Amino acid sequence: MHTKLLIIAEKPSVARELAAVLQVRGRGEGFLHNDSYVITWAVGHLVAIAEPGEQDQQWSGRWSMRQLPMLPARFALRVLPKTAAQYEIIRTFLLDEQINGVINATDAGREGELIFRRMYLLAGATKPIQRLWANDMTEKGLLKAFANLLSGESKRYLGHAAFARAEADWLVGMNFSRLFTLKAGSLITVGRVQTPVLKLLVERRREIEDFVPQDYWTVDALFEHQADQFKATWFAPTEYKESKIQSEADAQAIVDACTGQAGHVLSVDKKKGRQKPPLPFDLTTLQKEANARFNFSAQETLSIAQDLYEKKKLITYPRTDSRYLTQELFSECLEQLRAIHAHFPDISTKAAHNITASKKKFECVNDKKVTDHHAIIPTAMRANPASLHPQQWQLYEMICRRFIAAFMDEVSFSTSTLWVELGAHRFKATGKIFHDIGWLEAEPWRTAEDNPLPPLRKGSAVTVADLALAKHKTKPPAHYTDASLLAAMETAGKLVEDEALREALKERGLGTPATRAQIIETLLSRQYVDKQGKRLIATDLGAWAIDVVCAMIPHVASPEMTGEWEQKLKAMEHGQVPYAQFMQQVRDVVSAGVQRVKTESVRLPPCPAPGRQAQKNLAPESSQEG
């Protein structure tokens, strides 16, 4: 064999794509080859952190408080049994003297880096590493990535952050799950991200259950001026910001006082407004939009997007947290517009005209705001709708329309605010007129109808055509849906007082775009959350689990710890926080939490469901968190 380079992809399908681009046609058991390359593949994670009993014999067998805390000095790795044969193929090539170097072609992100580096480490490999960093699975995109291979060293700190994230989640998941289970007498699974998200759902459920609706009233008037009519609502003095009236008698008194009064326009305020084009999607905004419009779950959207990226090659890398494009990519945008023009001729033509004719800057083009990957956009591959199932087309169309909208004109409109004085009382009417719908043409479901007010001026006389009391009830907050829970996970910084942590959560929130869907699915599979239509509702079991956690170590269920960790993990990716320093902090947190529960006496609520026995080997949280 005269092979020089080993390429390791994350999936067989990706390996085949790479082989086609590099014209590698030879086939072997678990690999493809020619005179220049061997291409093989993982199947997701082939190597994981070993179970507690494999880390230390004292941690095996029946769970007990004596085993805690479990703090490995060095984390042992193990080959996952189901994929051991494929790992052995990879290990053999990693140690083969005829292989001169390795190209890491796993997913271009933190988790892909972890998959590769665990295999490389466990195999004891020493060969030089290059990194394939692809945003686009088309032939052109892959050839471009191969022509610009990164050094393995350039992603060293990303690897550190990947290991730190997984090991920290193992420490929290394994220790606290056993700790709370032993204390409560029934299985409780804990995760750095899973538990704070469950707490959000539990708090929302209780907020709704505890909500007591209150009646309130408004006074609505229909005014006339010559042949025109318009509606207005009473507002309370002296600030005129509140329209709710707490008693029917007070509302009736306002109606009585206004009846028979002559009205006149107190003021007319007209403002011109503009609405900027939206930014292209990142994964979280795509998931929220797909859930709101088509009721896709977060996991369904991710799966469809992954297929459109890997198999259909119609969109760029979907697991991104950026909504921006680089200047280099912007220079190629006309190619993407040409590819989708047949499906969206009118709006794509307008976007292309703006790109070629305009000297203005587009907000979505900003190199400084592109992280590991740019926003999700269509590729230059032409789509055949007949080859896509309906859900694939719905998501692809959404991505295309949003991409086009980013380069269309702003929406321009005028708003009018009109105050009418009726005796000693004031009523407000608002209106809106669109002059140019701009980018709303690309997303017509967002287009609001015109609501013009009559052409009135200050001092114009109006008459009362009707005065009516309207009775209302206050409403509780809505249960979370996939879309609103993703939004809460993304903006979890609102729950955090510390400004530095809030800034970290603004970028990452609870979990990452790539893992948030799995967190929701995990909560559902563990019966901590139930799905009723679109609504995600914490179960009694989920509420009990949160009560147990909060009774003993409340910060495990709060977003603060996740915010602090994400802040440091992100800094670690850039070499600003040492791996060892971060891991020592996590060990200290876990050790202190275990010690506190062991020494303090806390009364716990009874489990609402039949107790489930703690299992010998609890799945580590590292595979669920992000």
C-alpha positions in Angstrom: 0.0 0.0 0.0 1.3 3.4 -1.0 -1.2 5.4 1.0 0.0 8.6 2.6 -3.0 10.2 4.4 -5.8 8.8 6.6 -9.1 10.7 6.5 -11.5 10.1 9.3 -15.1 11.2 8.7 -17.9 11.2 11.3 -20.3 9.1 9.3 -20.2 6.6 6.4 -22.3 8.9 4.3 -19.8 11.8 4.7 -16.9 9.4 4.0 -18.5 8.5 0.7 -18.9 12.2 -0.2 -15.3 12.8 0.5 -14.3 9.7 -1.5 -16.3 11.0 -4.5 -14.6 14.4 -4.4 -11.1 12.9 -4.1 -11.9 10.1 -6.6 -11.2 7.4 -4.1 -12.9 4.3 -5.5 -11.3 1.3 -3.8 -13.4 -0.5 -1.1 -12.4 -2.4 2.0 -14.1 -3.6 5.1 -14.9 -0.3 6.9 -12.9 2.0 4.7 -12.3 3.3 1.2 -8.9 3.7 -0.4 -6.6 4.5 -3.4 -2.9 5.2 -3.7 -3.1 8.5 -1.9 -5.8 8.2 0.8 -7.5 5.8 3.2 -10.9 7.2 4.1 -12.7 5.6 7.1 -15.4 6.8 9.5 -16.8 6.8 13.0 -20.5 6.3 13.6 -20.9 9.3 15.9 -19.1 8.5 19.2 -17.0 5.3 19.1 -15.2 6.2 22.3 -16.8 7.4 25.6 -15.8 8.2 29.1 -15.7 4.9 31.0 -18.3 4.0 33.5 -17.5 4.7 37.2 -16.7 1.0 38.0 -14.2 1.0 35.1 -12.6 4.2 36.4 -12.1 2.8 39.9 -13.1 -0.6 41.3 -14.5 1.1 44.5 -17.2 2.8 42.4 -18.6 -0.4 41.0 -21.5 -2.4 42.3 -24.4 -1.1 44.3 -24.6 2.7 44.7 -23.6 4.0 48.1 -22.8 7.4 49.7 -19.3 6.0 50.5 -18.4 6.0 46.8 -19.1 9.8 46.5 -17.6 12.0 45.3 -16.3 10.2 42.3 -13.4 12.4 41.0 -11.1 10.6 38.6 -7.6 12.0 38.5 -7.5 11.1 34.8 -10.6 10.1 32.9 -10.4 6.6 31.5 -11.9 6.1 28.0 -13.7 3.0 26.7 -14.7 1.7 23.3 -18.4 1.5 22.9 -19.3 -2.2 22.4 -21.7 -1.8 19.4 -19.1 0.0 17.3 -15.9 -1.8 18.6 -15.2 -3.4 15.2 -15.1 0.0 13.4 -13.0 1.5 16.1 -10.4 -1.3 15.6 -10.3 -0.5 11.9 -9.6 3.2 12.7 -7.0 2.3 15.4 -5.2 0.0 13.0 -4.8 2.8 10.4 -3.8 5.3 13.0 -0.9 3.1 14.0 0.0 2.0 10.5 3.5 3.0 9.6 2.6 3.5 5.9 0.2 6.3 7.0 2.1 9.6 7.1 -0.6 11.9 8.5 -4.3 12.1 9.5 -7.0 14.5 8.3 -9.8 15.0 10.9 -12.9 15.3 8.8 -15.5 15.0 11.6 -18.2 17.6 12.0 -16.6 21.1 12.2 -17.4 21.9 15.8 -16.8 21.1 19.4 -18.5 17.7 19.4 -16.8 16.6 16.1 -13.5 17.5 17.6 -14.3 15.4 20.7 -15.2 12.4 18.6 -11.9 12.5 16.7 -9.6 13.3 19.6 -10.9 10.6 21.8 -10.2 8.0 19.2 -6.8 9.4 18.5 -5.9 9.5 22.2 -7.1 6.0 23.0 -5.3 4.6 20.1 -2.0 6.2 21.2 -1.6 7.8 17.8 1.2 10.3 17.2 0.8 11.1 13.5 0.5 14.8 12.5 -3.1 16.0 12.2 -4.7 18.3 9.7 -8.3 19.6 10.1 -11.0 19.7 7.4 -13.3 22.6 8.2 -16.2 22.5 5.8 -19.3 24.7 5.8 -20.7 23.3 2.5 -21.0 19.7 1.5 -21.2 20.4 -2.3 -18.2 19.3 -4.4 -17.1 22.9 -4.7 -17.4 23.4 -0.9 -15.4 20.3 -0.1 -12.7 20.9 -2.6 -12.3 24.4 -1.2 -12.0 22.9 2.3 -9.4 20.4 1.2 -7.4 23.2 -0.4 -7.5 25.1 2.9 -6.8 22.4 5.4 -6.1 23.7 8.9 -3.4 22.4 11.2 -4.5 20.1 14.0 -2.7 22.5 16.4 -5.0 25.4 15.3 -8.0 23.5 16.9 -6.1 22.4 19.9 -8.0 24.6 22.3 -11.3 23.6 20.8 -10.3 20.1 21.7 -9.5 21.2 25.2 -12.9 22.7 25.5 -14.6 19.6 24.1 -12.9 17.3 26.6 -13.6 19.8 29.5 -17.3 20.0 28.6 -17.7 16.2 28.5 -15.7 15.6 31.6 -17.4 18.3 33.6 -20.8 17.0 32.6 -19.7 13.4 33.6 -18.7 14.7 37.0 -22.0 16.6 37.6 -24.2 13.9 36.0 -22.7 10.8 37.7 -22.1 12.3 41.1 -25.3 14.3 41.6 -27.5 11.8 40.0 -26.3 9.1 42.4 -26.3 11.6 45.3 -29.9 12.7 44.8 -31.1 9.2 44.0 -29.6 7.8 47.2 -31.1 10.6 49.3 -34.5 10.5 47.7 -34.8 6.7 47.4 -35.8 6.9 43.8 -33.9 7.5 40.5 -33.2 11.2 39.8 -31.1 12.1 36.8 -29.2 15.4 36.9 -27.5 17.3 34.1 -25.8 20.7 33.9 -28.2 21.8 31.2 -31.0 19.3 31.6 -31.8 20.3 35.2 -32.0 24.1 34.7 -34.2 23.6 31.6 -36.5 21.3 33.6 -36.7 24.0 36.3 -37.9 26.5 33.8 -40.7 24.1 32.8 -41.6 23.3 36.4 -41.8 27.0 37.3 -44.0 27.7 34.3 -46.4 24.9 35.2 -46.7 26.1 38.8 -47.1 29.7 37.7 -50.1 28.6 35.5 -51.6 26.4 38.2 -51.3 29.1 40.8 -52.7 31.8 38.5 -56.0 33.4 39.7 -57.7 35.2 36.7 -58.9 38.7 37.4 -61.7 40.5 35.6 -61.0 43.9 34.1 -62.8 46.2 31.7 -62.0 48.6 28.9 -64.0 51.4 27.4 -64.0 51.4 23.7 -65.3 54.2 21.5 -66.3 54.4 17.8 -65.8 57.9 16.6 -67.0 59.5 13.4 -65.6 62.4 11.3 -67.6 63.2 8.2 -67.8 59.8 6.4 -64.9 58.2 8.2 -65.1 56.0 11.4 -62.3 54.9 13.7 -62.0 53.0 17.0 -60.2 54.3 20.1 -59.7 53.1 23.6 -59.9 55.0 26.9 -56.7 55.5 28.9 -56.3 56.5 32.5 -54.9 59.9 33.6 -52.5 61.2 34.4 -49.8 59.3 32.4 -52.3 57.8 30.0 -50.4 54.5 29.7 -53.0 52.1 31.2 -56.3 51.1 29.7 -57.4 48.4 32.2 -60.2 49.4 34.6 -60.4 47.2 37.7 -64.1 47.5 38.4 -67.2 47.5 36.3 -68.7 50.4 38.2 -65.7 52.6 37.5 -65.9 51.6 33.8 -69.6 52.4 33.7 -69.0 55.8 35.3 -66.5 56.6 32.5 -69.1 55.6 29.9 -71.8 57.7 31.6 -69.4 60.7 31.8 -68.5 60.5 28.1 -72.1 60.0 26.8 -73.4 63.0 25.0 -70.0 64.8 25.1 -68.6 66.4 22.0 -65.2 65.2 21.1 -62.2 66.9 19.4 -58.8 65.7 18.3 -56.3 66.7 21.0 -53.1 65.6 19.1 -52.0 63.7 16.0 -48.5 62.3 16.0 -47.2 60.8 12.7 -43.9 59.0 12.5 -42.2 57.3 9.6 -40.7 53.9 10.5 -38.4 51.4 8.8 -37.9 47.7 9.6 -34.5 46.2 8.7 -34.3 43.0 6.8 -33.9 40.0 9.2 -30.6 38.1 9.6 -30.3 34.6 8.1 -31.0 31.7 10.4 -28.8 30.0 12.9 -30.0 26.6 14.2 -32.0 27.9 17.2 -33.9 30.6 15.2 -34.5 28.0 12.5 -35.9 25.6 15.1 -38.1 28.3 16.6 -39.5 29.4 13.3 -40.2 25.8 12.1 -42.0 25.0 15.3 -44.1 28.1 15.1 -45.0 27.7 11.5 -45.1 23.9 10.9 -45.1 22.4 14.4 -41.8 20.7 13.8 -40.1 19.7 17.1 -36.6 21.0 17.6 -35.2 17.5 17.0 -37.3 17.1 13.8 -35.9 20.4 12.4 -32.4 19.4 13.3 -32.7 16.0 11.6 -34.3 17.5 8.4 -31.6 20.3 8.3 -28.8 17.7 8.7 -30.2 15.7 5.8 -30.5 18.8 3.6 -26.8 19.5 4.5 -25.3 16.0 4.3 -27.4 14.1 1.8 -29.1 16.7 -0.4 -26.2 19.3 -0.2 -28.8 22.1 -0.4 -27.9 24.0 2.7 -24.7 24.9 4.6 -23.7 23.5 8.0 -26.8 23.7 10.2 -25.4 23.3 13.7 -24.2 26.9 13.8 -24.8 29.6 16.4 -24.0 32.5 14.0 -26.5 34.5 11.9 -23.9 36.4 9.9 -21.8 35.9 6.7 -18.2 36.6 6.0 -17.2 39.1 3.3 -15.7 36.3 1.3 -19.0 34.3 1.4 -20.9 37.5 0.5 -18.8 37.8 -2.7 -20.2 34.4 -3.8 -23.9 35.0 -2.9 -25.0 35.6 -6.5 -24.2 31.9 -7.1 -26.7 30.9 -4.4 -29.3 33.3 -5.7 -28.9 31.9 -9.3 -29.4 28.4 -7.9 -32.7 29.2 -6.2 -33.9 31.8 -8.8 -36.3 29.3 -10.5 -38.2 28.7 -7.3 -38.3 32.4 -6.1 -37.8 34.5 -9.3 -39.3 37.8 -8.2 -37.7 38.2 -4.8 -34.3 36.6 -5.7 -34.1 39.1 -8.6 -34.6 42.0 -6.2 -32.0 40.7 -3.8 -29.5 40.2 -6.6 -30.1 43.7 -7.9 -29.4 45.1 -4.4 -26.2 43.1 -4.2 -24.9 44.2 -7.6 -26.2 47.8 -7.7 -26.2 49.0 -4.1 -23.2 50.5 -2.3 -24.9 50.1 1.1 -23.6 47.6 3.6 -25.8 44.7 4.6 -26.1 44.0 8.3 -25.7 40.3 7.9 -22.2 40.6 6.4 -19.8 40.9 9.3 -16.7 38.9 9.6 -16.3 39.7 13.3 -19.6 38.1 14.2 -19.0 34.8 12.4 -17.9 32.1 14.9 -16.9 28.6 13.9 -19.5 28.7 11.2 -21.5 31.3 9.3 -25.3 31.4 9.1 -27.4 28.7 7.5 -28.0 29.6 3.8 -28.7 27.6 0.6 -25.8 26.3 -1.4 -25.2 26.8 -5.1 -26.8 23.4 -5.7 -30.1 23.5 -7.6 -32.9 21.8 -5.8 -35.4 19.5 -7.4 -38.6 19.8 -5.2 -39.8 16.4 -6.5 -36.7 14.7 -4.8 -37.6 16.3 -1.4 -40.3 15.1 0.9 -42.8 17.9 2.0 -41.1 18.6 5.3 -37.7 19.0 3.6 -39.1 21.4 1.1 -40.8 23.4 3.8 -37.6 23.9 5.7 -35.5 24.5 2.6 -38.0 27.1 1.4 -37.8 28.8 4.7 -34.0 29.0 4.6 -34.1 30.3 1.0 -36.7 32.9 1.7 -34.8 34.2 4.8 -31.5 34.3 2.8 -33.2 36.3 0.1 -34.9 38.6 2.6 -31.5 39.5 4.2 -30.6 41.3 0.9 -33.9 43.0 0.1 -35.1 46.5 0.9 -36.2 47.7 4.3 -39.9 47.8 5.1 -41.1 51.4 5.2 -44.3 52.5 6.9 -46.0 55.4 8.7 -47.6 55.1 12.1 -50.2 57.5 13.5 -51.2 58.0 17.1 -54.3 60.1 17.6 -55.7 61.3 20.9 -59.3 62.3 21.2 -60.6 64.3 24.2 -64.1 63.6 25.3 -65.1 65.8 28.2 -62.5 65.1 30.9 -61.4 61.8 29.3 -59.0 60.8 26.6 -59.1 58.0 24.1 -56.2 56.8 21.9 -56.3 55.4 18.4 -53.3 54.0 16.5 -52.9 53.3 12.8 -50.2 52.0 10.4 -49.7 52.3 6.7 -47.1 50.4 4.7 -45.4 52.4 1.9 -43.0 49.7 0.8 -43.3 46.1 2.1 -39.7 45.5 1.1 -38.3 42.2 2.5 -41.8 41.2 3.8 -42.5 40.1 0.2 -40.1 37.2 0.9 -41.9 36.2 4.1 -45.5 37.3 3.3 -46.9 35.5 6.3 -45.5 38.3 8.4 -47.1 41.1 6.4 -49.5 43.2 8.5 -52.5 44.8 6.9 -52.8 48.5 6.6 -54.8 50.2 9.4 -55.1 53.8 8.3 -56.7 56.5 10.4 -58.8 59.3 8.8 -56.8 62.4 7.8 -57.5 64.4 11.0 -55.7 67.4 12.4 -55.4 68.8 15.9 -58.8 70.4 16.8 -60.9 68.4 14.4 -64.4 67.7 15.7 -65.5 64.1 16.1 -68.8 62.6 17.2 -69.4 59.5 19.2 -71.1 56.7 17.3 -70.8 54.1 20.0 -69.4 53.7 23.6 -69.1 50.2 25.0 -67.8 48.3 28.0 -65.7 45.3 27.1 -65.1 42.7 29.8 -61.8 40.8 29.9 -60.0 38.3 32.1 -56.3 38.3 32.8 -54.5 35.3 31.3 -51.8 33.1 32.8 -48.5 32.8 30.8 -48.7 30.1 28.1 -47.1 26.7 28.5 -43.8 26.4 26.8 -43.6 25.0 23.2 -40.5 23.9 21.5 -40.2 27.4 20.0 -40.6 29.3 23.2 -38.5 26.9 25.3 -35.7 27.2 22.7 -36.0 31.0 23.0 -35.8 30.7 26.8 -32.8 28.4 26.6 -31.1 30.8 24.2 -31.8 33.9 26.3 -31.4 32.3 29.7 -29.3 35.3 30.7 -32.5 37.1 31.6 -32.6 34.8 34.6 -29.1 35.7 35.8 -28.2 38.8 37.8 -24.5 38.7 37.2 -23.7 40.8 34.1 -20.6 38.8 33.0 -22.6 35.6 33.2 -25.5 37.1 31.4 -23.2 38.1 28.5 -21.9 34.5 28.3 -25.5 33.2 28.3 -26.4 35.7 25.6 -23.9 33.9 23.3 -24.6 30.3 24.4 -27.5 30.2 26.7 -28.5 26.9 28.2 -26.8 24.3 26.0 -25.6 25.0 22.5 -27.7 25.1 19.2 -26.4 21.6 18.4 -27.6 20.1 21.7 -30.8 21.9 22.7 -33.1 19.7 20.8 -31.6 16.6 22.5 -32.1 18.2 25.9 -35.8 18.5 25.2 -36.0 14.9 23.9 -34.1 13.6 27.0 -36.6 15.3 29.3 -39.4 13.7 27.4 -37.8 10.3 27.4 -37.2 10.4 31.1 -40.9 11.3 31.7 -39.9 14.6 33.4 -41.9 16.4 30.7 -45.0 15.6 28.8 -45.9 16.8 25.3 -49.6 17.8 24.8 -50.0 19.1 21.2 -47.4 21.8 21.0 -47.2 22.3 24.7 -44.4 21.0 26.9 -45.6 20.5 30.4 -43.5 19.3 33.4 -44.9 16.1 34.9 -45.3 15.5 38.7 -42.2 13.4 38.5 -40.2 16.3 36.9 -41.5 18.7 39.5 -40.5 16.3 42.3 -37.0 15.9 40.9 -36.6 19.7 40.8 -37.9 20.0 44.4 -35.4 17.4 45.6 -32.5 19.1 43.8 -33.4 22.6 45.0 -33.9 21.4 48.6 -30.2 20.2 48.7 -28.1 22.0 46.1 -30.2 24.8 44.5 -27.5 26.1 42.2 -27.5 22.8 40.3 -30.9 23.8 38.9 -30.1 27.4 38.1 -28.6 28.9 34.9 -25.8 30.5 36.8 -23.5 27.5 36.7 -24.1 26.9 33.1 -23.5 30.5 32.3 -20.2 30.5 34.2 -19.1 27.2 32.5 -20.1 28.4 29.0 -18.2 31.6 29.6 -15.0 29.7 30.5 -15.4 27.0 27.9 -15.8 29.6 25.2 -12.7 31.4 26.5 -10.9 28.0 26.6 -11.6 27.5 22.9 -9.4 30.6 22.3 -6.7 29.6 24.7 -7.7 32.1 27.4 -8.7 29.7 30.2 -6.5 26.6 31.0 -8.2 23.2 30.9 -6.7 22.2 34.2 -7.9 25.3 36.0 -11.5 24.9 34.8 -11.6 21.2 35.7 -10.3 21.9 39.2 -13.1 24.4 39.7 -15.7 21.7 38.6 -14.2 19.1 40.9 -14.4 21.6 43.8 -18.1 22.4 43.0 -18.9 18.7 42.9 -17.0 17.8 46.0 -18.5 20.7 48.0 -22.0 19.7 46.9 -21.6 16.1 47.9 -20.1 17.1 51.2 -23.0 19.4 51.9 -25.7 16.8 51.2 -23.8 14.2 53.3 -23.6 16.4 56.4 -26.9 18.4 56.3 -30.2 17.0 57.2 -32.9 18.0 54.7 -36.5 16.9 54.6 -37.4 15.9 51.0 -40.8 15.7 49.4 -42.2 12.2 48.7 -41.9 10.8 45.2 -45.3 11.2 43.4 -44.8 8.1 41.2 -43.9 4.5 42.0 -40.2 4.5 42.9 -37.8 3.3 40.3 -34.8 1.5 41.5 -31.4 3.2 40.8 -29.7 1.3 38.1 -26.1 0.0 38.3 -24.9 2.0 35.4 -26.5 5.3 34.9 -25.9 6.8 31.4 -23.4 9.7 31.7 -24.8 13.1 31.2 -21.9 14.0 28.9 -23.7 12.6 25.9 -26.8 14.7 26.5 -25.3 18.1 27.5 -23.6 20.7 25.5 
